[in-house]
């Protein structure tokens, strides 16, 4: 019986190999196969497996090697209605070749909500799709001009609300009742008339 020790993952393990008695014929066969193996090994040189080099990178090393970023000093202007309208008009002037953009942006009501938010009042939801196309570029331009890096734009659709038309007799009665409340009293007086 032979005892070998192996290292696996840093833990030593002891392996015991039991040997059995062999017949003389099996020893001869084993010796032959050992000789064949030895010839094969000597005729074929051993294959070398290249070792892999590992590189470890520490995040603190990368951070310490970065060059400090010098932010460009940008004057932050207070966001006023006049400044907002002036920047809005200059953006339209810079993009006057884009008729779709000019049509969507001209004569829009701008409302300053706070230091980092303004609203654009749109006449219908149709224009909202157009604004989404160029919103990123517009906000980037306005942020550069004002110095407010967190400036946001909110779109409000101010479409007139249309009343639903009354088609059924019940809907007509309710619409007339809104205009004249005395109609309910007449309905009670003349109960035989159905609406």
HUDAQUI-V88332 format. One record per residue. N is the residue number from 1. RES is the residue in three letters. SS is DSSP state (h for helix, s for strand, l for the rest). OMEGA is omega in whole degrees, 0 to 359 (NA if undefined). Layout:
[[N/RES/SS/OMEGA] [N/RES/SS/OMEGA]]
This chain:
[[1/UNK/l/181] [2/UNK/s/180] [3/UNK/s/177] [4/UNK/s/175] [5/UNK/s/182] [6/UNK/s/175] [7/UNK/s/178] [8/UNK/s/178] [9/UNK/l/178] [10/UNK/l/179] [11/UNK/s/179] [12/UNK/s/177] [13/UNK/s/181] [14/UNK/s/182] [15/UNK/s/179] [16/UNK/s/180] [17/UNK/s/180] [18/UNK/l/177] [19/UNK/l/180] [20/UNK/l/179] [21/UNK/l/183] [22/UNK/l/176] [23/UNK/l/181] [24/UNK/h/180] [25/UNK/h/181] [26/UNK/h/176] [27/UNK/h/180] [28/UNK/h/179] [29/UNK/h/180] [30/UNK/h/179] [31/UNK/h/179] [32/UNK/h/182] [33/UNK/h/177] [34/UNK/h/179] [35/UNK/h/179] [36/UNK/h/179] [37/UNK/h/180] [38/UNK/h/178] [39/UNK/h/179] [40/UNK/h/181] [41/UNK/h/181] [42/UNK/h/180] [43/UNK/h/177] [44/UNK/l/180] [45/UNK/l/181] [46/UNK/l/180] [47/UNK/l/179] [48/UNK/l/177] [49/UNK/l/182] [50/UNK/l/179] [51/UNK/l/180] [52/UNK/l/176] [53/UNK/l/180] [54/UNK/l/179] [55/UNK/l/177] [56/UNK/l/181] [57/UNK/l/178] [58/UNK/l/180] [59/UNK/h/179] [60/UNK/h/176] [61/UNK/h/182] [62/UNK/h/181] [63/UNK/h/182] [64/UNK/h/181] [65/UNK/h/180] [66/UNK/l/177] [67/UNK/l/178] [68/UNK/l/181] [69/UNK/l/178] [70/UNK/l/180] [71/UNK/l/179] [72/UNK/l/181] [73/UNK/l/180] [74/UNK/l/179] [75/UNK/l/178] [76/UNK/l/182] [77/UNK/l/177] [78/UNK/l/184] [79/UNK/l/179] [80/UNK/l/179] [81/UNK/h/181] [82/UNK/h/179] [83/UNK/h/180] [84/UNK/h/180] [85/UNK/h/179] [86/UNK/h/179] [87/UNK/h/178] [88/UNK/h/180] [89/UNK/h/178] [90/UNK/h/176] [91/UNK/h/177] [92/UNK/h/179] [93/UNK/h/179] [94/UNK/h/183] [95/UNK/l/184] [96/UNK/l/178] [97/UNK/l/180] [98/UNK/l/186] [99/UNK/h/180] [100/UNK/h/179] [101/UNK/h/181] [102/UNK/h/179] [103/UNK/h/181] [104/UNK/h/187] [105/UNK/h/187] [106/UNK/l/176] [107/UNK/l/176] [108/UNK/l/179] [109/UNK/s/179] [110/UNK/s/181] [111/UNK/s/176] [112/UNK/s/180] [113/UNK/s/174] [114/UNK/s/186] [115/UNK/l/184] [116/UNK/l/182] [117/UNK/s/171] [118/UNK/s/182] [119/UNK/s/175] [120/UNK/s/180] [121/UNK/s/182] [122/UNK/s/182] [123/UNK/l/179] [124/UNK/l/179] [125/UNK/h/178] [126/UNK/h/182] [127/UNK/h/181] [128/UNK/h/177] [129/UNK/h/179] [130/UNK/h/181] [131/UNK/h/180] [132/UNK/h/180] [133/UNK/h/184] [134/UNK/h/183] [135/UNK/h/182] [136/UNK/h/180] [137/UNK/h/179] [138/UNK/h/180] [139/UNK/h/178] [140/UNK/h/178] [141/UNK/h/182] [142/UNK/h/177] [143/UNK/h/178] [144/UNK/h/184] [145/UNK/h/183] [146/UNK/h/184] [147/UNK/l/178] [148/UNK/l/185] [149/UNK/l/180] [150/UNK/l/181] [151/UNK/l/180] [152/UNK/s/180] [153/UNK/s/177] [154/UNK/s/181] [155/UNK/s/176] [156/UNK/s/178] [157/UNK/s/182] [158/UNK/l/181] [159/UNK/l/178] [160/UNK/l/180] [161/UNK/l/178] [162/UNK/l/177] [163/UNK/l/177] [164/UNK/l/180] [165/UNK/l/179] [166/UNK/l/181] [167/UNK/l/182] [168/UNK/l/178] [169/UNK/h/179] [170/UNK/h/178] [171/UNK/h/179] [172/UNK/h/179] [173/UNK/h/180] [174/UNK/h/178] [175/UNK/h/179] [176/UNK/h/179] [177/UNK/h/177] [178/UNK/h/181] [179/UNK/h/183] [180/UNK/l/183] [181/UNK/l/178] [182/UNK/h/181] [183/UNK/h/179] [184/UNK/h/180] [185/UNK/h/178] [186/UNK/h/180] [187/UNK/h/179] [188/UNK/h/180] [189/UNK/h/181] [190/UNK/l/185] [191/UNK/l/181] [192/UNK/l/178] [193/UNK/l/180] [194/UNK/l/180] [195/UNK/l/NA]]
